Amino acid sequence: MKITNIEISHHQLDLEPPFPASWDTQPRRKFPATIVRVYDDEGNMGVGSGDVMYGFDDYVHLFIGENPLDLVRHNAVLDNVSFHAGRPWPLDVALWDLAGKIKQQPTWKMMGGHDNKILAYASSGVHRTPEEMAGMALKLVEKGYPALKIRFGRTSLNDDFEILSAVRKAVGDKLTLMVDCNQGWRMPWDIQKPWQLEKAYEVSQELEKYDVYWMEEPLFRGDYKGMSALHERVKLKLAGGEMTRESYEFHTLIERECLDIIQPDVVCSIGMEGLRQLGLYAKERGVIFTPHTWGNGIGLIANCHLTAGSVGAPFIEFPLDPPEWSIERRDFMLKKPVDVDADGWIHLSDAPGLGIELDEETLEVTKSQQATYQ
């Protein structure tokens, strides 16, 4: 049994209206997706998606001819590649999907079989008015979602707090609320300085008044000293780690007691096996493991299989903010979008691998030479 081919294709879905992502000053007019397909010599194909995989062509030969089931070996090679050529982790997802199809097992079972479902929290992405946000929150309650994450980053913090107040007043205790401060990283053109410790502490004291469950990315991702100090001073939970790159960085965040909740993303950092091990370590240290999933449905479902199958979580991120960010836009490459049931659960099937099917017709008409948002 051998790996025979790896194919990488880029796609762009036109967005009208554009998506004004709260963390990006440039409204997004296209939604890119990079699709990775890996084949074996028995006719099986595994699928992954996530980062753009630019520069990976030079490393394809490291996988051709290898046993597709040697997942620990592949993860180690990809970890080395990630040092030299960006984030190649969509291939790791594709290899696990392929292995599941070979073994005729769903990925969540291969991850340990902890559970085949996971509760979702709605993750908003647009800066709306207080009335609009309150209305959206009420609709989420009606649809069974247990929690909502609100994005800060408006012109002033007073505007952000006005939004939080309006939502809490509208829903009472019917939704768990989280706040993403988006101080951990910046878009390439955004040179605004992140908050310092005292600023983050001041914000945390206001958030506690609204019974916020977690405060996400209150400081720069490498400010271990600041995060540790903040963690000692606040009552609410601190979350972060979504764009952290390497295993030792995640361990530093945990060992220095910077966070209560760690949020890696399997298509951005250290892959399926790497994050399975990290999840077990986080659980051992009393840290909640619940990935970032803000990408497309392939990355979302991969993170669900990883988390539900290994250690479980109170809930996992579910990107949703229609009309600009609907599940149909998010999952345009899939025949069936990933969705929740009436009580907010994402159910994982017993189908082999990730249990997804590509929409080949849509992929054909959205094919592109690049994967950008403009």
Phi, psi and chi 1 to 4 in degrees:
 res  aa     phi    psi   chi1   chi2   chi3   chi4
   1 MET       -  126.1 -172.8 -177.1  -54.9      -
   2 LYS  -140.0  153.3  -64.2  179.3 -179.7  179.7
   3 ILE   -77.5  128.4  -64.2  171.4      -      -
   4 THR  -108.6  -25.5   57.4      -      -      -
   5 ASN  -162.0  149.2 -166.8   23.6      -      -
   6 ILE  -129.5  123.6  -63.4  171.1      -      -
   7 GLU  -115.2  137.0  -66.5  179.5   -6.1      -
   8 ILE  -125.8  125.0  -60.8  170.9      -      -
   9 SER  -130.0  150.0   60.7      -      -      -
  10 HIS  -113.3  146.4  -56.6  -61.1      -      -
  11 HIS  -142.4  153.1  -52.0  -94.1      -      -
  12 GLN  -139.8  124.5  -70.7  179.5  -46.3      -
  13 LEU   -97.0  124.9  178.5   72.1      -      -
  14 ASP   -68.0  135.6  -69.9  -33.4      -      -
  15 LEU  -112.7  114.4  -60.7  179.2      -      -
  16 GLU  -140.2  107.9 -175.3   54.8   50.3      -
  17 PRO   -73.5  159.6   29.4  -37.1      -      -
  18 PRO   -61.9  162.2  -19.7   32.1      -      -
  19 PHE  -102.1  109.4  171.8   46.6      -      -
  20 PRO   -86.5   77.1   31.0  -31.1      -      -
  21 ALA   -57.8  134.2      -      -      -      -
  22 SER   -63.5  -24.3   59.9      -      -      -
  23 TRP   -95.2    3.9   57.8   90.9      -      -
  24 ASP  -131.6  122.5 -169.7  -12.0      -      -
  25 THR   -73.2  -12.0   57.0      -      -      -
  26 GLN  -106.0  112.4  -59.7 -178.1   13.7      -
  27 PRO   -54.1  138.3  -25.7   35.4      -      -
  28 ARG   -88.7  119.8  -59.8  179.8  170.1 -163.3
  29 ARG   -98.6  -10.6  -58.3 -175.4 -179.2  -77.5
  30 LYS  -138.5  150.3  -64.8 -179.9 -176.7  -66.7
  31 PHE  -115.0  111.9  179.0   44.0      -      -
  32 PRO   -86.5  153.9   31.7  -33.5      -      -
  33 ALA  -145.9  132.2      -      -      -      -
  34 THR  -105.4  124.4  -65.3      -      -      -
  35 ILE  -107.7  127.8  -55.7  -63.7      -      -
  36 VAL  -112.3  127.9  178.5      -      -      -
  37 ARG  -122.4  132.4  -51.9  173.0 -159.7 -124.9
  38 VAL  -123.2  134.1   56.7      -      -      -
  39 TYR  -117.0  148.2  -59.8   84.1      -      -
  40 ASP  -112.0  178.5   69.9    8.9      -      -
  41 ASP   -84.1    8.0   55.2    0.4      -      -
  42 GLU  -111.4   10.2  -64.4 -178.0   -2.0      -
  43 GLY    89.4    8.6      -      -      -      -
  44 ASN   -86.6  151.0  -61.2  -60.7      -      -
  45 MET  -135.5  132.1  179.0 -174.2   75.2      -
  46 GLY  -108.6  149.7      -      -      -      -
  47 VAL  -125.4  139.3  174.4      -      -      -
  48 GLY  -142.6  166.0      -      -      -      -
  49 SER  -158.5  156.1 -175.6      -      -      -
  50 GLY   161.2 -116.2      -      -      -      -
  51 ASP   -68.6  168.9 -142.1   39.9      -      -
  52 VAL   -75.6  -16.0  -67.1      -      -      -
  53 MET    65.8   20.6  -57.5  -70.9  -72.2      -
  54 TYR   -59.9  135.7  -67.4  159.0      -      -
  55 GLY    86.5   -1.9      -      -      -      -
  56 PHE   -77.8  -19.4 -173.5   74.8      -      -
  57 ASP   -52.9  -31.8  -72.7  -11.2      -      -
  58 ASP   -70.0  -11.1  -68.3  -16.8      -      -
  59 TYR  -118.3    2.2  -57.0   96.8      -      -
  60 VAL   -57.5  -36.6  168.6      -      -      -
  61 HIS   -62.4  -19.0   69.7  -80.6      -      -
  62 LEU   -71.8  -10.9  -62.4  174.2      -      -
  63 PHE  -116.5  -29.1  -61.5   90.6      -      -
  64 ILE   -63.5  130.6  -57.9  -58.2      -      -
  65 GLY    89.8   -8.2      -      -      -      -
  66 GLU   -85.6  159.9  -63.4  -67.7  -30.1      -
  67 ASN   -69.7  120.7 -176.9  -15.0      -      -
  68 PRO   -63.7  -19.9   20.7  -31.5      -      -
  69 LEU   -87.5   -1.8  -62.4 -179.8      -      -
  70 ASP   -83.8   65.6 -163.0   -7.7      -      -
  71 LEU   -68.5  -33.5  -64.0  171.8      -      -
  72 VAL   -66.0  -41.8  174.2      -      -      -
  73 ARG   -61.9  -46.8  178.1  -96.6  177.7 -164.0
  74 HIS   -62.6  -40.0  -58.7  -34.7      -      -
  75 ASN   -62.8  -40.1 -176.0  -95.3      -      -
  76 ALA   -66.3  -40.5      -      -      -      -
  77 VAL   -65.5  -43.6  173.2      -      -      -
  78 LEU   -63.4  -33.4  -72.6  168.6      -      -
  79 ASP   -63.2  -41.0 -165.6   41.1      -      -
  80 ASN   -65.6  -43.2  -69.0  -22.6      -      -
  81 VAL   -61.4  -36.7  171.6      -      -      -
  82 SER   -62.5  -24.8   72.5      -      -      -
  83 PHE   -72.4  -29.5  178.9   81.8      -      -
  84 HIS  -102.0  -25.4  -62.7  -83.7      -      -
  85 ALA  -147.6   55.7      -      -      -      -
  86 GLY    72.0 -152.5      -      -      -      -
  87 ARG  -106.3  105.2  -59.8 -175.7 -177.6  101.3
  88 PRO   -94.4   16.5   36.7  -35.3      -      -
  89 TRP   -67.6  -20.3  -59.8  111.7      -      -
  90 PRO   -56.1  -30.7  -29.5   37.5      -      -
  91 LEU   -67.2  -36.5  175.7   57.2      -      -
  92 ASP   -61.9  -41.6 -156.7   48.8      -      -
  93 VAL   -61.1  -44.8  170.9      -      -      -
  94 ALA   -62.6  -37.8      -      -      -      -
  95 LEU   -66.4  -37.4  -74.3  162.9      -      -
  96 TRP   -69.9  -36.4  -84.5   76.6      -      -
  97 ASP   -63.5  -43.6 -174.6   39.8      -      -
  98 LEU   -63.0  -45.1  174.4   61.2      -      -
  99 ALA   -61.4  -38.6      -      -      -      -
 100 GLY   -63.2  -38.1      -      -      -      -
 101 LYS   -70.3  -35.9  -70.1  169.7  180.0  173.6
 102 ILE   -66.9  -43.7  -67.1  169.1      -      -
 103 LYS   -83.8  -10.0  -67.3 -177.2  172.8 -175.0
 104 GLN    58.9   47.1  -73.1  -64.2  -67.4      -
 105 GLN  -133.4  143.0  -86.1 -165.5  -48.7      -
 106 PRO   -71.1  152.1   25.5  -32.9      -      -
 107 THR   -61.4  -36.1  -56.6      -      -      -
 108 TRP   -62.3  -32.6   64.3  -92.2      -      -
 109 LYS   -72.0  -39.0  -79.8 -170.8  178.7  177.7
 110 MET   -64.8  -26.5  -65.8  171.7   61.0      -
 111 MET   -78.2   -7.9  -82.1  -76.9  146.7      -
 112 GLY   134.7  -15.5      -      -      -      -
 113 GLY    71.5   23.4      -      -      -      -
 114 HIS   -57.5  -47.3  176.4   80.4      -      -
 115 ASP  -161.4  160.1 -153.7  -18.4      -      -
 116 ASN  -112.2   19.1   66.4  -13.6      -      -
 117 LYS  -151.6  160.2   65.0 -178.0 -175.6  -58.3
 118 ILE  -153.0  141.0 -168.6  163.7      -      -
 119 LEU   -79.0  137.6 -159.4   57.1      -      -
 120 ALA  -101.2  147.5      -      -      -      -
 121 TYR  -115.0  137.6   70.7   85.0      -      -
 122 ALA   -71.9  127.4      -      -      -      -
 123 SER  -110.7  107.0 -177.9      -      -      -
 124 SER   -76.2  162.6   66.1      -      -      -
 125 GLY  -142.0    1.0      -      -      -      -
 126 VAL  -121.1  139.6  179.1      -      -      -
 127 HIS   -82.5  103.6  -77.3  160.7      -      -
 128 ARG  -107.8  172.6  -56.0 -170.1 -172.6  -79.7
 129 THR   -71.3  162.7   66.9      -      -      -
 130 PRO   -55.6  -41.7  -27.1   35.0      -      -
 131 GLU   -64.8  -42.3  -65.1   76.0   18.8      -
 132 GLU   -65.9  -42.9  -70.7  170.2  -21.2      -
 133 MET   -66.1  -39.7  -76.8  -62.3  -63.8      -
 134 ALA   -63.4  -41.7      -      -      -      -
 135 GLY   -63.8  -42.2      -      -      -      -
 136 MET   -61.7  -43.5 -178.3 -177.8  105.8      -
 137 ALA   -61.2  -40.8      -      -      -      -
 138 LEU   -64.5  -37.8  -72.2  169.8      -      -
 139 LYS   -64.9  -37.2  -71.8  179.7 -178.9  176.9
 140 LEU   -64.7  -38.5  -68.1  172.9      -      -
 141 VAL   -60.4  -45.3  171.4      -      -      -
 142 GLU   -60.3  -34.6  -68.6  175.1    5.1      -
 143 LYS   -86.4   -1.1  -67.9 -177.8  178.0  179.8
 144 GLY    95.9    3.5      -      -      -      -
 145 TYR   -67.4  139.1  -73.2   89.1      -      -
 146 PRO   -89.0  -16.2   33.1  -35.6      -      -
 147 ALA  -155.4  158.9      -      -      -      -
 148 LEU  -140.6  135.5  165.8   65.4      -      -
 149 LYS  -104.0  127.8 -175.2  160.9   75.0 -178.8
 150 ILE  -105.1  138.1  -63.7  169.8      -      -
 151 ARG   -94.7  127.4  -52.9  -85.7  177.5  170.4
 152 PHE   -87.8  178.9  -87.4   22.4      -      -
 153 GLY   117.7   16.4      -      -      -      -
 154 ARG   -74.9 -175.1  -67.6  165.8  179.4   80.7
 155 THR   -56.8  -38.1  -55.6      -      -      -
 156 SER  -138.5  156.2   75.0      -      -      -
 157 LEU   -64.9  -29.8  -87.7  168.9      -      -
 158 ASN   -59.8  -38.6  -74.3  -23.2      -      -
 159 ASP   -64.3  -41.5  -67.3  -21.9      -      -
 160 ASP   -61.5  -45.9  -72.0  -33.0      -      -
 161 PHE   -66.9  -31.0  -72.5  125.5      -      -
 162 GLU   -62.9  -40.8 -174.0  179.8   -3.1      -
 163 ILE   -62.5  -49.4  -64.4  -65.2      -      -
 164 LEU   -59.2  -42.8 -179.2   57.9      -      -
 165 SER   -62.6  -43.3  175.8      -      -      -
 166 ALA   -64.1  -40.1      -      -      -      -
 167 VAL   -68.0  -46.6  171.2      -      -      -
 168 ARG   -62.8  -39.6  178.2   53.7   81.3 -161.0
 169 LYS   -63.7  -37.8 -176.2  177.1  179.9  180.0
 170 ALA   -71.1  -41.9      -      -      -      -
 171 VAL  -101.6  -12.1  -57.8      -      -      -
 172 GLY    58.6 -129.3      -      -      -      -
 173 ASP   -99.5   19.0   61.8   -1.8      -      -
 174 LYS   -80.5  -14.5  -65.3  177.5 -178.0  176.2
 175 LEU  -129.8  136.1  -80.8 -179.3      -      -
 176 THR   -75.6  133.6  -62.3      -      -      -
 177 LEU  -113.7  137.8  -62.0 -177.3      -      -
 178 MET  -121.9  157.1  -55.0   88.6  141.2      -
 179 VAL  -127.5  127.9  166.5      -      -      -
 180 ASP  -100.4  114.5 -169.0  -18.1      -      -
 181 CYS   -83.7  -16.8  -57.9      -      -      -
 182 ASN    54.8   44.6  -80.9  128.6      -      -
 183 GLN  -102.0   -1.8  -61.9  -60.3  -50.8      -
 184 GLY   -76.1  -30.4      -      -      -      -
 185 TRP  -157.6  169.8   56.5  -84.1      -      -
 186 ARG  -133.7  154.5  -65.6  -80.4 -174.4 -100.0
 187 MET   -65.1  156.8  -62.1  -60.5  -67.3      -
 188 PRO   -54.0  -35.1  -27.4   35.3      -      -
 189 TRP   -91.5   -1.8   45.2   84.2      -      -
 190 ASP   -98.9  107.7 -175.8   -7.1      -      -
 191 ILE  -106.0   16.7   59.6  172.2      -      -
 192 GLN   -63.4  136.7 -176.6  177.9   -2.7      -
 193 LYS   -72.9  143.8  -62.3  -66.7 -175.7 -177.5
 194 PRO   -73.7  164.3   27.1  -34.0      -      -
 195 TRP   -62.2  153.4  -65.8  -14.9      -      -
 196 GLN  -100.4  174.5  -62.0  -59.7  -57.0      -
 197 LEU   -53.5  -49.6  173.0   60.1      -      -
 198 GLU   -65.5  -36.7  -70.9  -52.7  -44.4      -
 199 LYS   -64.1  -46.1 -179.0   70.3  169.5 -178.6
 200 ALA   -61.8  -38.6      -      -      -      -
 201 TYR   -64.8  -43.6  179.1   71.0      -      -
 202 GLU   -58.6  -43.8  -70.8  174.7   12.1      -
 203 VAL   -64.3  -41.4  173.9      -      -      -
 204 SER   -59.9  -36.7   75.5      -      -      -
 205 GLN   -66.3  -35.0  -62.3  -49.4  -74.5      -
 206 GLU   -70.4  -41.1  -73.8  -63.4  -48.2      -
 207 LEU   -61.9  -36.2  -63.3 -175.0      -      -
 208 GLU   -62.2  -28.0  -73.2 -179.1    3.3      -
 209 LYS   -66.1  -23.1  -64.1  176.0 -177.0  177.1
 210 TYR  -104.5   13.9  -63.2   98.2      -      -
 211 ASP    55.7   48.0 -167.5   25.7      -      -
 212 VAL   -76.6  131.8  168.6      -      -      -
 213 TYR   -72.8  -47.2  178.1   60.6      -      -
 214 TRP  -141.3  152.6   81.4   50.4      -      -
 215 MET  -110.2  115.4 -179.8 -174.7 -168.1      -
 216 GLU  -100.9  136.8 -174.5  170.9  -29.0      -
 217 GLU    46.0   60.3  -66.2 -161.5  -39.4      -
 218 PRO   -77.5  -16.4   29.1  -34.9      -      -
 219 LEU  -138.8  168.6  -65.6  167.4      -      -
 220 PHE   -56.7  143.1  175.8   68.0      -      -
 221 ARG   -59.3  -25.5   63.4 -173.1  178.9  -83.1
 222 GLY   -99.6    6.2      -      -      -      -
 223 ASP   -85.6   68.8 -172.6   -1.3      -      -
 224 TYR   -62.1  -42.0  -56.2  125.0      -      -
 225 LYS   -61.1  -45.9 -177.7  178.4  179.2 -179.6
 226 GLY   -65.1  -43.7      -      -      -      -
 227 MET   -64.1  -40.7  -78.3 -171.7  -82.4      -
 228 SER   -63.5  -42.1 -178.5      -      -      -
 229 ALA   -66.6  -41.7      -      -      -      -
 230 LEU   -63.2  -41.7 -175.6   63.6      -      -
 231 HIS   -59.4  -36.0 -173.8 -111.8      -      -
 232 GLU   -70.5  -26.0  -73.2 -176.1    1.2      -
 233 ARG   -96.7  -20.5  -66.0  171.5   65.5 -179.7
 234 VAL  -104.7  160.3  -57.6      -      -      -
 235 LYS   -93.7  -35.6  -65.5  179.1 -178.4  177.8
 236 LEU   -74.9  166.9   49.4   64.0      -      -
 237 LYS   -80.9  147.0  -69.9  178.5  169.7   55.8
 238 LEU  -108.6  136.3  -61.3 -176.9      -      -
 239 ALA  -126.5  155.1      -      -      -      -
 240 GLY   171.2 -178.0      -      -      -      -
 241 GLY   105.1   10.1      -      -      -      -
 242 GLU   -66.4  -30.5   67.0 -178.1   39.2      -
 243 MET  -114.8   15.7  -70.5  -62.0  171.0      -
 244 THR   -64.4  140.3  -63.0      -      -      -
 245 ARG   -98.2  -39.9  -65.2  -71.1  -66.5  -99.8
 246 GLU  -121.8  158.0  -61.0 -160.5   55.8      -
 247 SER   -58.6  -42.5  179.7      -      -      -
 248 TYR   -64.8  -29.4   73.5   86.0      -      -
 249 GLU   -68.2  -41.8  -64.7  175.3  -67.9      -
 250 PHE   -62.6  -42.5  -71.8  112.9      -      -
 251 HIS   -65.2  -36.4  -79.2   76.9      -      -
 252 THR   -62.6  -44.0  -60.7      -      -      -
 253 LEU   -58.8  -40.1  -73.2  166.7      -      -
 254 ILE   -75.2  -47.4  -66.2  172.5      -      -
 255 GLU   -67.3  -30.4  -71.3  159.3    7.0      -
 256 ARG   -90.1    9.2  -66.6 -173.5   62.9  167.7
 257 GLU    52.8   51.8  -62.5 -175.7   -9.5      -
 258 CYS   -85.3  -31.0  -64.0      -      -      -
 259 LEU  -135.9  152.8  -57.6  171.3      -      -
 260 ASP   -94.2  -23.6  -58.4  -77.6      -      -
 261 ILE  -135.0  127.0  -66.1  151.8      -      -
 262 ILE  -112.1  136.1 -160.6  158.1      -      -
 263 GLN  -128.3   58.1  -57.9  169.3  -63.0      -
 264 PRO   -71.0  169.6   29.8  -35.8      -      -
 265 ASP  -131.0  125.2 -172.8  -31.8      -      -
 266 VAL   -62.8  -23.2   74.5      -      -      -
 267 VAL   -92.5    2.4  -59.7      -      -      -
 268 CYS  -118.2  -27.3  -64.3      -      -      -
 269 SER  -146.7  127.4  -57.1      -      -      -
 270 ILE    52.3    4.9   71.4  177.3      -      -
 271 GLY    72.9 -176.5      -      -      -      -
 272 MET   -65.7  -52.6  -61.2  -73.5  -82.7      -
 273 GLU   -68.2  -40.8  176.1   60.5   19.5      -
 274 GLY   -60.1  -43.0      -      -      -      -
 275 LEU   -78.2  -26.8  -72.3 -169.9      -      -
 276 ARG   -61.6  -45.4 -173.3 -176.5   72.3   83.9
 277 GLN   -65.8  -40.2  -65.5  -70.4  -15.4      -
 278 LEU   -64.4  -40.6  179.1   66.2      -      -
 279 GLY   -60.2  -41.5      -      -      -      -
 280 LEU   -65.4  -39.8  -67.0  170.4      -      -
 281 TYR   -67.1  -42.9  177.0   67.7      -      -
 282 ALA   -59.8  -45.1      -      -      -      -
 283 LYS   -60.9  -41.2 -175.7  176.4 -178.5  179.4
 284 GLU   -60.3  -33.8  178.6 -175.9  -54.0      -
 285 ARG   -92.7    5.8  -66.1  -65.6  -64.3  -96.3
 286 GLY    78.2   22.2      -      -      -      -
 287 VAL  -105.5  133.4  173.2      -      -      -
 288 ILE   -74.9  133.5  -64.9  171.0      -      -
 289 PHE  -108.0  110.0  175.5   87.2      -      -
 290 THR  -146.6  104.4  178.9      -      -      -
 291 PRO   -63.0  151.8  -28.1   37.8      -      -
 292 HIS   -65.9  142.8  162.9  -84.7      -      -
 293 THR  -137.8   16.1   68.8      -      -      -
 294 TRP   -75.9   89.0 -161.0  -78.0      -      -
 295 GLY  -157.8 -127.6      -      -      -      -
 296 ASN  -111.8 -177.9   62.2   47.2      -      -
 297 GLY   -64.7  -25.0      -      -      -      -
 298 ILE   -69.6  -46.2  -60.7  174.6      -      -
 299 GLY   -64.2  -40.0      -      -      -      -
 300 LEU   -59.6  -50.2  169.1   60.1      -      -
 301 ILE   -69.0  -32.6 -157.3   68.4      -      -
 302 ALA   -63.4  -44.0      -      -      -      -
 303 ASN   -65.4  -33.5  -82.0  -63.2      -      -
 304 CYS   -66.2  -46.6  -71.2      -      -      -
 305 HIS   -60.2  -45.5  -82.7  -85.6      -      -
 306 LEU   -57.1  -50.6  161.7   70.2      -      -
 307 THR   -76.1  -50.8  -51.7      -      -      -
 308 ALA   -61.5  -39.7      -      -      -      -
 309 GLY   -73.4  -27.6      -      -      -      -
 310 SER   -97.9  -69.1   60.5      -      -      -
 311 VAL  -121.6  -14.3  -63.8      -      -      -
 312 GLY    74.8  169.2      -      -      -      -
 313 ALA  -159.3  155.8      -      -      -      -
 314 PRO   -56.8  -39.1  -22.4   32.4      -      -
 315 PHE  -169.6  164.8   25.2   54.1      -      -
 316 ILE  -126.2  152.8 -162.9  165.9      -      -
 317 GLU   -64.8  135.1 -176.2  171.3   34.7      -
 318 PHE  -129.9   96.1 -170.6   82.1      -      -
 319 PRO   -59.3  122.2  -24.0   35.7      -      -
 320 LEU  -162.5  118.1  179.1   69.5      -      -
 321 ASP  -160.9   69.1 -155.3  -25.5      -      -
 322 PRO   -72.3  154.9   27.1  -34.6      -      -
 323 PRO   -84.9  -19.5   31.8  -36.6      -      -
 324 GLU   -65.7  -31.4  -65.9   92.0  -19.1      -
 325 TRP  -130.4   84.5 -155.0 -116.3      -      -
 326 SER   -94.9  164.9   63.1      -      -      -
 327 ILE   -67.8  -25.5   62.5  172.0      -      -
 328 GLU   -69.8  -40.6  -71.2   78.0   17.8      -
 329 ARG   -66.6  -49.7  -80.0 -173.1  164.6 -170.4
 330 ARG   -56.6  -39.0 -174.6 -164.5   67.0 -159.7
 331 ASP  -112.5   36.4  -60.6   -6.9      -      -
 332 PHE   -60.6  -21.5   75.4   89.2      -      -
 333 MET   -84.0   -4.2   72.5  -64.1  -57.9      -
 334 LEU  -108.8  147.0  -61.5  177.9      -      -
 335 LYS   -66.2  -31.9  -79.4 -161.9  170.6 -179.4
 336 LYS  -133.2  117.8 -176.9  179.9  179.4 -178.4
 337 PRO   -62.2  150.3  -17.3   29.7      -      -
 338 VAL   -71.6  130.4  179.9      -      -      -
 339 ASP  -140.7  173.4 -153.8   -9.3      -      -
 340 VAL  -109.4  163.0  -57.8      -      -      -
 341 ASP   -87.1 -171.8   70.1    9.7      -      -
 342 ALA   -68.4  -12.0      -      -      -      -
 343 ASP  -112.0   10.8  -63.5  -47.6      -      -
 344 GLY    87.5   14.7      -      -      -      -
 345 TRP   -94.6  141.0  -69.5   91.5      -      -
 346 ILE   -98.6  120.8  -60.9  171.5      -      -
 347 HIS  -100.4  134.3  -66.8  -92.4      -      -
 348 LEU  -102.2  129.7  -54.0  172.9      -      -
 349 SER   -78.3  172.6   75.3      -      -      -
 350 ASP   -92.1    7.2  -74.6  -35.9      -      -
 351 ALA   -63.7  149.5      -      -      -      -
 352 PRO   -61.0  145.1  -23.1   33.5      -      -
 353 GLY    69.2 -139.8      -      -      -      -
 354 LEU   -78.4  -16.3  -62.8  176.3      -      -
 355 GLY    73.5   30.7      -      -      -      -
 356 ILE  -117.6  162.4   56.0  173.4      -      -
 357 GLU  -134.1  127.4 -173.8  176.7   -2.6      -
 358 LEU   -71.5  145.9  -66.2  175.2      -      -
 359 ASP   -91.9   91.4 -174.5  -25.0      -      -
 360 GLU   -64.7  -34.0  -61.9  -69.6   -1.5      -
 361 GLU   -65.4  -45.0  -69.6 -176.1    6.9      -
 362 THR   -65.9  -38.9  -61.1      -      -      -
 363 LEU   -63.4  -35.1  -72.6  173.6      -      -
 364 GLU   -66.4  -44.6 -177.1   60.8   33.2      -
 365 VAL   -79.1  -14.6  -60.7      -      -      -
 366 THR  -103.3    8.3   57.3      -      -      -
 367 LYS   -61.0  141.9 -169.5  172.0  -72.6 -173.1
 368 SER  -145.8  165.2  172.2      -      -      -
 369 GLN   -89.7   -6.2  -65.6  -59.5  -50.7      -
 370 GLN  -143.4  170.4   57.7 -174.1    5.5      -
 371 ALA  -132.3   81.4      -      -      -      -
 372 THR  -128.8  167.5   65.0      -      -      -
 373 TYR   -91.6   -1.1  -66.6   98.6      -      -
 374 GLN  -122.5      -  -59.0  -63.5  -32.9      -
